[in-house]
Amino acid sequence: MINRKKLRSLPDLLNKRLLLIFGNPPLGIAEIENSGIPISPGIRNLLNRDAYVTHATQPGLGAVSLATYMNRAGYKAVVKDWYLDSVPIEEFQIIGISTTALDLNNLADITKKIRIKNPDCLLIGGGPLSWSYSPEEIFTEIQEIDFFVNNEGEITFIDLLVALEKGYDLTGVSGISFRMGDSVHTTPTRTALNPKNISLPDWSLVDFNNRIPLLPFETMRGCPYQCAFCSEVTYWGKPVRFRAVSDILSEVEHDIERFGITTFRISDSCFSAPENRCLEVCSGLTERFINNGVKIQWSAFSRITNLQPFLIEKMKGAGCVALDIGMESGDTAILKGMKKNYESKDIIERVTMVHEAGIIAHCNVVVGFPGETRTSIQNTIDTLNASRPDTYHCMLLYVAPNTDLSIHRNHYSLVGDKLHWNHATMSSDQASEAMNEIVQSVKNSCLFISGEISSIMLIASGFTQNDVRSFFSNIADNKIGDAERAMSEKALLRKVLPVRE
C-alpha cells in the first residue's frame, strides 16, 4: 500500500505538477530474439550486433490523450519521452508511465531510476502492459510502483487522484490495482468511455525535435473479433466504440494545419472492420483532403476477411500506403482453431490484391498455436511464398492472460504461459525451431519486425513507396549493397534504424 509520507503530500492535487512518461525503447537484435522473434540474415548483415534494429520515435497516443484530458480537468500535466527527451524527474510529485510500447523489464528499469531521483513521488503505471501480465505479476516484479491503471485511463486516473486527495476508500475507484497488505487488490473494470468524450489529443505537449513527422490517430476503440490468442479483444471490451467520422476528419485537419504533418498511422485494432465503417472513413478522407490536393498518407491494421477489392481500392484512393495484415497462419485448420474464419487461399488472394494495388503489405505470423505440426508449418511457408507480402513478422505464440487460449487451456491441452509452453502437438522449443525453418524457406518476402510501422516511418521521412519496397526486396535477397544504395544508408539508419553511438 502507498506509504504515509506520500499521502501527507497529496492534498490539493490540482496544484501539483504531473509528469506522464511514454516511449518506445530502442530494440537490438538480442532484445528482439528474446521476445520470440527471429532476425533475418539480411538484417544481421546490414547491422552489427551492437546496433539498434529499430527505434520508433512517433509520440505515444495514450499518454498524450491522458494528459489532454487531465489538463482540461484543471491539472498540470507534462508529457515526456523517456528515451528521447530530457526528463526532469525531481520536479514532479506525481509521475505516470504509459506502457504502450514497454515490456515488464522496461517498466522495471524506468521505475527504479525514478525512485533513485525522486523517492517520495506517487508512481502510477498504466496502459496495455496488462494485456500480457496479471496485476500480481506486475506488482511482484515492479516493487517501486504504487498503482496500476487498468484499461482506459482518462477518467480512472483523475478518480484515483481525487480519492487520494479526499481520503476516499480506494477500493471504490474502478479500474485500478494496488497493494493491500500482502496481496494485490484489483477493483472492478470501469465502464468504457463514451466515444463522444474522447478528446482531440493536444500534440503541442510533445517536443517534435528529432522526431519523424508522423502522428497516430484512432477511429475506434475495440475490436469486433475474438481471436483465441489475442488479449487486446478483452482489454478494450465490447461493443466496439466508433468515433464520429466528422471528429476524425477534424482531428486530421487540425494536425495538418497546426503541425504541418500529413503522414499518419491509424492505431485501431482493426481499421478495416467493419467494411462499411472503413468505407465511410476513407470516403471522408478522400473528399476532405485528397480531392482538395492534400496528399495525406497513412497505414493501418487490417484483416483478411475485410480486404475485398472494393475496399482495397477505396483505401488506396484515400491515401493508404501500407497495411499490417493479420495472416497468423497459412494452414486452414490452424486458422479455424484461432477463430480467424478464413482459409489459406483467401490469404493468397487478398495479400496479392493489396500488393498489386500498390499498397505495401506486411503479414503477421504466429507459430505454435495448438494443433501446429510440421505439415501446418509447411502450409504457412507455402502460403507466404505464394502471397509474396513485402514483409512478414514471424513470432512465437505468446500465452497471455485473459485470452480464450489461457482461460480454456484444458480445451487446448495447453500447459505453461508466456513464451514457455507445450500442448499435444508442439512445445515452445519446437515452435522456435519451426520459426527458423520458416525464415530459411520463405524466399520472396523480407522478414522485418513491424514492417508496416517501419514503412510508414520511412515514408514520413521522405522516402517513396518504391524506395521502401526496393529496400525490403534487397534485404530479402540478402543484397545488402543494393539495399544501401536503394535509399540513403545514413538517412535510413539515423531516422528509423539508429545505430548506437
C-alpha positions as CSV (number, residue, x, y, z in Angstrom):
1,M,0.0,0.0,0.0
2,I,1.1,3.6,-0.6
3,N,3.2,4.9,2.3
4,R,2.0,7.6,4.8
5,K,4.6,10.1,3.7
6,K,3.3,10.2,0.2
7,L,-0.3,10.6,1.5
8,R,0.6,13.6,3.5
9,S,2.0,15.3,0.4
10,L,-1.1,14.7,-1.8
11,P,-3.8,17.2,-0.7
12,D,-4.6,19.9,-3.2
13,L,-3.5,17.8,-6.2
14,L,-4.8,20.4,-8.7
15,N,-1.7,22.4,-7.7
16,K,0.7,19.5,-8.2
17,R,2.7,19.1,-11.3
18,L,2.0,15.8,-13.1
19,L,4.5,14.1,-15.4
20,L,3.3,11.5,-17.9
21,I,6.1,9.4,-19.4
22,F,5.9,7.4,-22.7
23,G,8.5,6.0,-25.0
24,N,9.5,3.3,-27.5
25,P,12.6,1.6,-26.3
26,P,15.2,1.0,-29.0
27,L,15.4,-2.6,-29.8
28,G,18.5,-4.5,-30.6
29,I,18.9,-8.0,-32.1
30,A,19.2,-9.6,-28.7
31,E,16.1,-8.0,-27.3
32,I,14.0,-9.0,-30.3
33,E,15.2,-12.6,-30.3
34,N,14.5,-12.8,-26.5
35,S,10.9,-11.9,-27.2
36,G,10.5,-14.9,-29.5
37,I,11.0,-13.1,-32.9
38,P,13.7,-14.3,-35.3
39,I,16.0,-11.9,-37.2
40,S,16.6,-12.2,-40.9
41,P,20.1,-12.9,-42.3
42,G,19.8,-9.7,-44.3
43,I,19.3,-7.5,-41.2
44,R,22.2,-9.3,-39.4
45,N,24.4,-8.3,-42.3
46,L,23.1,-4.8,-42.5
47,L,23.6,-4.0,-38.8
48,N,26.1,-5.4,-36.4
49,R,25.0,-7.0,-33.1
50,D,25.6,-3.8,-31.2
51,A,23.4,-1.7,-33.4
52,Y,19.7,-0.9,-32.8
53,V,17.5,-2.7,-35.2
54,T,14.6,-0.3,-34.7
55,H,13.7,2.8,-32.6
56,A,10.2,4.1,-33.3
57,T,10.1,7.8,-32.5
58,Q,6.4,8.5,-33.1
59,P,4.8,10.0,-29.9
60,G,2.5,7.9,-27.7
61,L,-1.2,8.4,-28.2
62,G,-2.2,7.0,-24.8
63,A,0.0,9.4,-22.7
64,V,-0.9,12.5,-24.8
65,S,-4.7,11.7,-24.7
66,L,-4.5,11.2,-20.9
67,A,-2.5,14.5,-20.4
68,T,-5.0,16.3,-22.6
69,Y,-7.9,15.1,-20.6
70,M,-6.3,15.9,-17.3
71,N,-5.3,19.4,-18.3
72,R,-8.8,20.2,-19.3
73,A,-9.9,18.9,-15.9
74,G,-7.6,21.5,-14.3
75,Y,-4.5,19.5,-13.6
76,K,-1.0,20.5,-14.8
77,A,0.2,17.6,-16.9
78,V,3.5,17.4,-18.8
79,V,4.4,14.7,-21.3
80,K,7.9,13.4,-21.9
81,D,9.5,10.6,-24.0
82,W,11.7,8.7,-21.6
83,Y,14.2,7.7,-24.4
84,L,14.3,11.0,-26.4
85,D,13.6,13.9,-24.1
86,S,15.2,15.4,-21.0
87,V,13.1,14.2,-18.2
88,P,13.3,16.4,-15.0
89,I,12.1,13.7,-12.6
90,E,12.8,15.6,-9.4
91,E,10.3,18.4,-10.3
92,F,7.1,16.3,-10.1
93,Q,5.1,14.9,-7.2
94,I,3.0,12.6,-9.4
95,I,4.5,10.5,-12.2
96,G,2.5,8.3,-14.6
97,I,4.1,5.8,-17.0
98,S,2.3,4.7,-20.2
99,T,3.3,1.2,-21.1
100,T,2.1,1.3,-24.7
101,A,5.4,0.1,-26.1
102,L,7.1,-1.1,-22.9
103,D,7.5,-4.6,-21.5
104,L,8.0,-5.5,-17.9
105,N,11.8,-5.1,-17.9
106,N,11.5,-1.6,-19.5
107,L,9.0,-0.6,-16.8
108,A,11.2,-2.0,-14.0
109,D,14.2,-0.1,-15.3
110,I,12.3,3.2,-15.5
111,T,10.7,2.9,-12.1
112,K,14.0,2.1,-10.4
113,K,15.7,5.1,-11.9
114,I,12.7,7.3,-10.9
115,R,12.8,6.1,-7.3
116,I,16.5,6.9,-7.0
117,K,16.0,10.5,-8.1
118,N,12.5,11.1,-6.6
119,P,11.8,8.5,-3.8
120,D,8.7,10.2,-2.5
121,C,6.7,10.7,-5.7
122,L,3.4,9.0,-6.4
123,L,4.3,6.5,-9.2
124,I,1.4,5.2,-11.3
125,G,1.6,2.7,-14.2
126,G,-0.9,2.2,-16.9
127,G,-1.6,1.1,-20.5
128,P,-1.6,-2.2,-22.4
129,L,1.1,-3.9,-20.3
130,S,-1.9,-5.6,-18.6
131,W,-2.5,-7.4,-21.9
132,S,0.5,-9.6,-21.2
133,Y,0.8,-9.7,-17.4
134,S,-1.6,-10.1,-14.5
135,P,-1.7,-7.4,-11.7
136,E,0.0,-9.9,-9.4
137,E,2.9,-10.3,-11.8
138,I,3.3,-6.6,-12.3
139,F,3.4,-5.7,-8.6
140,T,5.7,-8.6,-7.8
141,E,8.3,-7.6,-10.5
142,I,7.8,-3.8,-10.1
143,Q,8.3,-3.0,-6.4
144,E,8.6,0.7,-6.9
145,I,5.1,1.3,-8.4
146,D,2.2,2.4,-6.2
147,F,-0.8,1.9,-8.6
148,F,-1.6,0.5,-11.9
149,V,-4.4,1.9,-14.0
150,N,-6.1,-0.9,-16.0
151,N,-7.7,-0.4,-19.4
152,E,-8.6,3.2,-20.4
153,G,-7.0,5.8,-18.1
154,E,-8.7,9.1,-18.9
155,I,-11.3,9.0,-16.1
156,T,-9.7,6.4,-13.9
157,F,-6.5,8.5,-13.4
158,I,-8.5,11.5,-12.3
159,D,-10.8,9.5,-10.0
160,L,-7.7,7.9,-8.4
161,L,-6.2,11.3,-7.6
162,V,-9.4,12.7,-6.3
163,A,-9.8,9.6,-4.0
164,L,-6.3,10.1,-2.7
165,E,-6.8,13.8,-2.1
166,K,-10.1,13.4,-0.3
167,G,-9.1,10.3,1.6
168,Y,-11.8,8.1,0.0
169,D,-11.7,4.3,0.1
170,L,-9.5,3.3,-2.8
171,T,-11.5,0.1,-3.4
172,G,-14.2,2.3,-4.7
173,V,-12.2,3.5,-7.6
174,S,-13.0,1.3,-10.6
175,G,-10.2,0.2,-12.9
176,I,-7.1,0.1,-10.7
177,S,-4.8,-2.4,-9.0
178,F,-2.7,-1.7,-5.9
179,R,-1.0,-3.5,-3.0
180,M,-3.3,-4.2,0.0
181,G,-1.3,-5.9,2.8
182,D,0.4,-8.9,1.4
183,S,-1.8,-9.2,-1.7
184,V,-2.7,-7.2,-4.7
185,H,-6.2,-5.8,-4.9
186,T,-7.9,-5.1,-8.3
187,T,-11.1,-3.2,-8.5
188,P,-13.9,-3.9,-11.0
189,T,-13.4,-2.8,-14.6
190,R,-14.5,0.7,-15.3
191,T,-17.4,1.4,-17.8
192,A,-15.9,2.3,-21.1
193,L,-15.5,5.9,-22.2
194,N,-18.2,7.3,-24.5
195,P,-16.5,7.9,-27.9
196,K,-18.1,11.4,-27.9
197,N,-16.0,12.2,-24.9
198,I,-12.6,11.2,-26.5
199,S,-10.7,14.5,-26.6
200,L,-8.7,15.8,-29.5
201,P,-5.1,14.9,-28.5
202,D,-3.0,18.0,-27.7
203,W,0.2,17.2,-29.6
204,S,1.6,20.6,-28.6
205,L,2.6,18.8,-25.4
206,V,5.2,16.8,-27.3
207,D,8.6,18.0,-28.4
208,F,8.8,17.3,-32.1
209,N,12.5,17.9,-32.4
210,N,14.4,14.9,-33.7
211,R,11.1,13.1,-34.4
212,I,9.8,11.6,-37.6
213,P,6.9,13.8,-38.8
214,L,4.3,11.1,-38.1
215,L,1.2,11.1,-35.9
216,P,-1.2,8.4,-34.8
217,F,-5.0,8.8,-34.7
218,E,-7.8,6.4,-33.7
219,T,-11.2,6.0,-35.3
220,M,-12.5,3.4,-32.8
221,R,-11.7,1.7,-29.6
222,G,-12.0,-2.1,-29.5
223,C,-12.0,-5.0,-31.9
224,P,-15.1,-6.8,-33.3
225,Y,-13.3,-10.2,-33.4
226,Q,-12.4,-12.8,-30.9
227,C,-9.1,-14.3,-31.9
228,A,-8.2,-17.1,-29.5
229,F,-4.7,-15.9,-28.7
230,C,-5.3,-12.1,-28.5
231,S,-5.8,-10.3,-25.2
232,E,-6.5,-7.0,-26.8
233,V,-10.1,-8.0,-27.5
234,T,-10.7,-8.2,-23.7
235,Y,-8.7,-5.1,-22.9
236,W,-11.0,-2.7,-24.8
237,G,-14.1,-4.8,-24.3
238,K,-17.3,-5.0,-26.3
239,P,-19.0,-3.5,-28.1
240,V,-16.6,-1.6,-30.3
241,R,-16.9,2.2,-29.9
242,F,-16.7,4.2,-33.0
243,R,-15.8,7.9,-33.1
244,A,-17.9,10.2,-35.3
245,V,-16.3,10.5,-38.7
246,S,-16.6,14.3,-38.6
247,D,-14.5,14.3,-35.4
248,I,-11.8,12.1,-37.1
249,L,-11.6,14.4,-40.1
250,S,-11.4,17.5,-37.9
251,E,-8.5,15.9,-36.0
252,V,-6.6,15.1,-39.1
253,E,-7.2,18.6,-40.5
254,H,-6.1,20.1,-37.2
255,D,-2.8,18.1,-37.2
256,I,-2.1,19.2,-40.8
257,E,-2.8,22.9,-40.2
258,R,-1.2,23.1,-36.7
259,F,1.9,20.9,-37.2
260,G,2.2,20.5,-41.0
261,I,2.1,16.7,-40.7
262,T,0.4,14.8,-43.5
263,T,1.6,11.2,-42.7
264,F,-0.4,9.2,-40.1
265,R,-0.7,5.8,-38.5
266,I,-4.2,4.7,-37.7
267,S,-3.9,3.0,-34.3
268,D,-7.2,1.0,-34.4
269,S,-7.0,-2.7,-33.5
270,C,-8.5,-3.4,-37.0
271,F,-9.3,-0.4,-39.1
272,S,-10.7,-2.4,-42.0
273,A,-13.6,-3.7,-39.9
274,P,-16.5,-3.5,-40.4
275,E,-16.2,-2.7,-44.1
276,N,-18.9,-0.1,-44.3
277,R,-17.4,1.8,-41.5
278,C,-14.0,1.7,-43.1
279,L,-15.5,2.9,-46.4
280,E,-17.2,5.8,-44.6
281,V,-13.9,7.0,-43.1
282,C,-12.0,6.5,-46.3
283,S,-14.6,8.4,-48.3
284,G,-14.3,11.3,-45.8
285,L,-10.5,11.4,-46.0
286,T,-10.7,11.4,-49.8
287,E,-13.3,14.1,-50.0
288,R,-11.8,16.4,-47.3
289,F,-8.1,16.0,-48.3
290,I,-7.2,14.0,-51.4
291,N,-9.8,15.7,-53.7
292,N,-8.6,19.1,-52.4
293,G,-4.9,18.5,-53.3
294,V,-3.8,17.5,-49.8
295,K,-1.6,14.4,-50.1
296,I,-2.2,12.5,-46.9
297,Q,-0.5,9.1,-46.4
298,W,-1.3,6.5,-43.8
299,S,-1.0,2.9,-42.7
300,A,-3.3,0.7,-40.5
301,F,-4.1,-2.8,-39.2
302,S,-6.4,-4.9,-41.3
303,R,-7.9,-8.4,-41.5
304,I,-8.0,-10.8,-44.4
305,T,-11.8,-11.2,-44.3
306,N,-12.3,-7.4,-44.8
307,L,-9.9,-7.0,-47.7
308,Q,-12.4,-7.1,-50.6
309,P,-11.4,-5.5,-53.9
310,F,-13.7,-2.5,-53.5
311,L,-12.3,-1.8,-50.0
312,I,-8.7,-2.1,-51.1
313,E,-9.4,0.4,-53.9
314,K,-11.1,2.8,-51.6
315,M,-8.3,2.6,-49.0
316,K,-5.7,3.2,-51.7
317,G,-7.6,6.2,-53.0
318,A,-7.8,7.7,-49.5
319,G,-4.0,7.7,-49.0
320,C,-3.3,4.2,-47.6
321,V,0.4,3.3,-48.4
322,A,0.9,0.3,-46.1
323,L,-1.2,-2.4,-44.3
324,D,-0.4,-4.7,-41.4
325,I,-2.4,-7.8,-42.3
326,G,-3.3,-10.4,-39.6
327,M,-2.4,-13.5,-41.6
328,E,-1.3,-15.5,-38.4
329,S,-1.0,-18.9,-40.2
330,G,-1.1,-20.4,-43.7
331,D,-2.9,-23.5,-42.5
332,T,-6.7,-23.6,-42.7
333,A,-7.2,-25.9,-39.7
334,I,-5.0,-23.7,-37.5
335,L,-6.8,-20.6,-38.7
336,K,-10.1,-22.2,-37.7
337,G,-8.7,-23.0,-34.2
338,M,-7.6,-19.4,-33.9
339,K,-11.2,-18.3,-34.8
340,K,-9.9,-16.4,-37.8
341,N,-12.7,-17.7,-40.1
342,Y,-10.8,-17.6,-43.4
343,E,-8.7,-20.1,-45.4
344,S,-5.2,-20.1,-46.8
345,K,-6.5,-19.5,-50.3
346,D,-8.1,-16.3,-49.0
347,I,-4.7,-15.1,-47.7
348,I,-3.1,-15.6,-51.1
349,E,-5.9,-13.9,-53.0
350,R,-6.2,-10.8,-50.7
351,V,-2.5,-10.2,-50.0
352,T,-1.8,-10.4,-53.7
353,M,-4.5,-7.8,-54.3
354,V,-3.1,-5.5,-51.7
355,H,0.3,-5.8,-53.3
356,E,-1.0,-5.2,-56.8
357,A,-2.9,-2.2,-55.7
358,G,0.4,-0.5,-54.8
359,I,0.0,-0.8,-51.0
360,I,2.9,-2.2,-49.0
361,A,1.7,-5.5,-47.5
362,H,3.0,-6.8,-44.2
363,C,1.8,-10.1,-42.7
364,N,2.0,-11.3,-39.1
365,V,2.6,-15.0,-38.4
366,V,2.1,-16.7,-35.1
367,V,3.9,-20.0,-34.7
368,G,2.9,-22.8,-32.3
369,F,-0.8,-22.5,-31.8
370,P,-2.4,-25.7,-30.6
371,G,-2.6,-28.2,-33.4
372,E,0.6,-26.8,-35.1
373,T,2.6,-29.6,-36.8
374,R,5.3,-29.9,-39.4
375,T,2.6,-30.1,-42.0
376,S,0.9,-26.8,-40.9
377,I,4.3,-25.1,-40.8
378,Q,4.9,-26.1,-44.4
379,N,1.5,-24.8,-45.3
380,T,2.4,-21.5,-43.8
381,I,5.7,-21.4,-45.8
382,D,3.8,-22.2,-49.0
383,T,1.2,-19.5,-48.3
384,L,3.8,-16.9,-47.7
385,N,5.7,-17.8,-50.8
386,A,2.5,-17.8,-52.9
387,S,1.2,-14.5,-51.5
388,R,4.5,-12.7,-51.5
389,P,3.9,-9.9,-49.0
390,D,6.6,-7.2,-48.9
391,T,7.4,-8.0,-45.3
392,Y,6.3,-10.5,-42.7
393,H,6.8,-10.8,-39.0
394,C,7.2,-14.3,-37.6
395,M,6.6,-14.6,-33.8
396,L,6.4,-17.4,-31.2
397,L,2.9,-17.9,-29.7
398,Y,2.6,-15.9,-26.5
399,V,0.1,-17.2,-24.0
400,A,-1.3,-14.1,-22.4
401,P,-3.8,-13.8,-19.5
402,N,-7.5,-13.1,-20.3
403,T,-7.3,-14.8,-23.7
404,D,-9.5,-17.6,-24.8
405,L,-6.3,-19.7,-25.1
406,S,-5.4,-19.1,-21.5
407,I,-8.9,-19.2,-20.0
408,H,-9.7,-22.5,-21.7
409,R,-6.3,-24.1,-21.6
410,N,-7.7,-27.5,-20.9
411,H,-9.6,-27.4,-24.1
412,Y,-6.4,-26.7,-25.9
413,S,-4.4,-29.2,-23.9
414,L,-2.1,-26.3,-23.0
415,V,0.5,-26.2,-20.2
416,G,2.6,-23.2,-19.4
417,D,2.4,-19.4,-20.0
418,K,4.1,-16.6,-21.9
419,L,6.8,-17.9,-24.3
420,H,7.3,-21.3,-22.5
421,W,4.5,-23.8,-23.0
422,N,3.6,-27.1,-24.6
423,H,0.5,-28.8,-25.9
424,A,-0.5,-32.0,-27.7
425,T,1.3,-31.3,-30.9
426,M,4.2,-29.0,-30.2
427,S,6.3,-27.3,-27.5
428,S,7.6,-23.8,-27.5
429,D,11.1,-25.1,-28.2
430,Q,9.9,-27.0,-31.2
431,A,8.0,-23.9,-32.3
432,S,11.2,-21.9,-32.1
433,E,12.8,-24.4,-34.4
434,A,9.9,-24.2,-36.8
435,M,10.2,-20.4,-37.0
436,N,13.8,-20.8,-38.1
437,E,12.5,-23.2,-40.8
438,I,10.0,-20.6,-42.0
439,V,12.8,-17.9,-42.1
440,Q,15.0,-20.2,-44.2
441,S,12.3,-21.3,-46.5
442,V,10.4,-18.1,-47.4
443,K,12.1,-16.7,-50.4
444,N,10.1,-13.7,-51.8
445,S,9.4,-11.7,-48.7
446,C,11.5,-9.8,-46.2
447,L,11.4,-10.9,-42.5
448,F,11.2,-7.5,-40.8
449,I,9.7,-6.7,-37.4
450,S,6.7,-4.4,-37.7
451,G,7.2,-3.9,-41.4
452,E,4.1,-1.7,-41.7
453,I,5.2,0.6,-39.0
454,S,8.7,0.8,-40.4
455,S,7.3,1.5,-43.9
456,I,5.2,4.5,-42.7
457,M,8.1,5.9,-40.7
458,L,10.3,5.7,-43.8
459,I,7.6,7.3,-45.9
460,A,7.2,10.0,-43.3
461,S,10.9,10.6,-43.5
462,G,10.7,11.4,-47.3
463,F,11.2,8.0,-48.9
464,T,8.8,6.8,-51.6
465,Q,6.9,3.6,-51.6
466,N,9.2,2.3,-54.3
467,D,12.2,3.1,-52.2
468,V,10.8,1.2,-49.3
469,R,9.8,-1.8,-51.4
470,S,13.2,-1.9,-53.1
471,F,14.9,-1.8,-49.7
472,F,12.8,-4.7,-48.3
473,S,13.3,-6.7,-51.5
474,N,17.0,-6.4,-51.5
475,I,17.2,-7.4,-47.8
476,A,15.1,-10.5,-48.6
477,D,17.5,-11.3,-51.4
478,N,20.5,-10.6,-49.0
479,K,21.7,-8.0,-51.4
480,I,22.9,-5.6,-48.7
481,G,24.9,-3.4,-51.0
482,D,21.8,-2.9,-53.2
483,A,19.7,-2.2,-50.1
484,E,22.1,0.5,-49.0
485,R,22.0,2.1,-52.5
486,A,18.2,1.8,-52.8
487,M,17.9,4.5,-50.2
488,S,20.5,6.5,-48.3
489,E,22.0,4.3,-45.7
490,K,22.9,7.2,-43.5
491,A,19.4,8.7,-43.5
492,L,17.8,5.3,-43.0
493,L,20.0,4.4,-40.0
494,R,19.6,7.7,-38.4
495,K,15.9,8.2,-38.9
496,V,14.5,4.7,-38.5
497,L,17.3,2.3,-37.6
498,P,19.6,4.5,-35.5
499,V,23.0,2.9,-34.6
500,R,24.0,3.1,-31.0
501,E,26.7,5.8,-30.7
